[in-house]
Amino acid sequence: MARFSFILIVVAAMLALSTAFVPVHSPSHTSTSLFASRVNAKKEKRLRNRDNMRQFKTKRGSSRRRLMKKIASNAARQSEMEFVAKLFQTVEGPKEPEIRDDTRRRR
């Protein structure tokens, strides 16, 4: 019985010692790994923002499509102005012969 209690005490002491040296925090929860992931997230965000800015960036020169639309609209505007000018153009009609009042001669 003494031998059993001695083995039990040794096992209990080994368990106590093994749990005393277990780290409280796991290595995945250290502050350095969190800071590293934050820096990585910031780099990725910068890349996403740069791509998004590139997508909505305006070009310096006019595109061919815009120039062609401008030329077409100017041509349509010119033809419309010519049409409206023809509507309000005054044209002299045919001359009517003058009718003289010959009532004075007949009297």
C-alpha distance (Angstrom), angle and dihedral (degrees) to the residues before:
residue distance angle dihedral
M1 . . .
A2 3.75 . .
R3 3.73 89.7 .
F4 3.85 91.7 51.8
S5 3.79 92.3 50.0
F6 3.83 89.8 48.8
I7 3.84 90.9 53.2
L8 3.78 90.1 46.6
I9 3.80 91.3 52.1
V10 3.83 91.7 47.9
V11 3.81 91.8 50.4
A12 3.81 91.0 47.7
A13 3.81 90.4 49.7
M14 3.81 91.2 50.0
L15 3.79 90.7 50.6
A16 3.80 90.9 49.1
L17 3.79 92.0 50.0
S18 3.80 94.2 46.1
T19 3.81 92.8 52.3
A20 3.80 92.0 46.8
F21 3.83 92.6 63.5
V22 3.80 97.5 46.1
P23 3.83 109.6 113.9
V24 3.79 114.3 -112.9
H25 3.81 95.2 -142.0
S26 3.74 124.7 41.9
P27 3.84 116.5 -125.1
S28 3.81 92.6 -112.6
H29 3.81 90.4 67.2
T30 3.78 98.8 55.7
S31 3.78 120.1 124.3
T32 3.79 93.3 -119.9
S33 3.78 93.4 61.3
L34 3.79 90.1 48.3
F35 3.79 91.6 51.5
A36 3.78 90.7 47.8
S37 3.79 92.3 53.5
R38 3.80 90.4 47.0
V39 3.79 91.3 54.2
N40 3.79 90.3 47.8
A41 3.81 90.6 50.1
K42 3.80 90.2 51.0
K43 3.79 91.5 51.7
E44 3.79 91.0 50.2
K45 3.79 91.0 48.2
R46 3.81 91.1 51.7
L47 3.80 89.8 52.5
R48 3.80 91.9 48.6
N49 3.80 91.3 49.1
R50 3.81 91.8 48.5
D51 3.82 91.3 51.4
N52 3.80 90.8 47.4
M53 3.81 92.0 49.8
R54 3.79 90.0 49.4
Q55 3.80 89.3 53.0
F56 3.81 94.5 54.9
K57 3.81 97.8 35.7
T58 3.80 114.6 125.4
K59 3.77 119.0 -129.6
R60 3.78 119.9 -118.7
G61 3.79 98.7 -132.9
S62 3.76 129.9 48.7
S63 3.73 117.3 -94.1
R64 3.78 122.0 -121.3
R65 3.79 90.5 -115.0
R66 3.81 91.8 54.7
L67 3.82 91.7 48.5
M68 3.81 92.1 50.0
K69 3.81 91.5 48.8
K70 3.79 90.1 50.6
I71 3.81 92.2 50.5
A72 3.81 91.4 47.7
S73 3.81 92.8 48.9
N74 3.81 91.2 49.3
A75 3.81 90.5 51.3
A76 3.81 91.5 48.8
R77 3.80 91.1 47.7
Q78 3.82 91.0 50.6
S79 3.80 93.6 50.2
E80 3.81 90.2 47.4
M81 3.79 91.1 51.8
E82 3.81 90.7 50.0
F83 3.81 90.5 50.7
V84 3.79 92.9 50.1
A85 3.81 90.5 47.3
K86 3.81 89.7 54.7
L87 3.80 90.8 51.6
F88 3.79 93.3 57.6
Q89 3.78 96.9 37.8
T90 3.80 113.0 122.2
V91 3.77 115.9 -138.4
E92 3.76 123.8 -170.9
G93 3.74 112.3 -120.2
P94 3.80 125.8 -137.7
K95 3.78 114.7 -65.0
E96 3.74 115.7 -105.4
P97 3.78 116.6 -139.8
E98 3.76 113.3 -106.1
I99 3.77 114.0 -111.0
R100 3.76 112.7 -148.1
D101 3.69 122.6 -146.7
D102 3.78 103.0 -122.5
T103 3.73 94.9 174.5
R104 3.79 92.1 110.5
R105 3.79 94.7 59.7
R106 3.73 95.5 50.9
R107 3.73 95.6 59.4
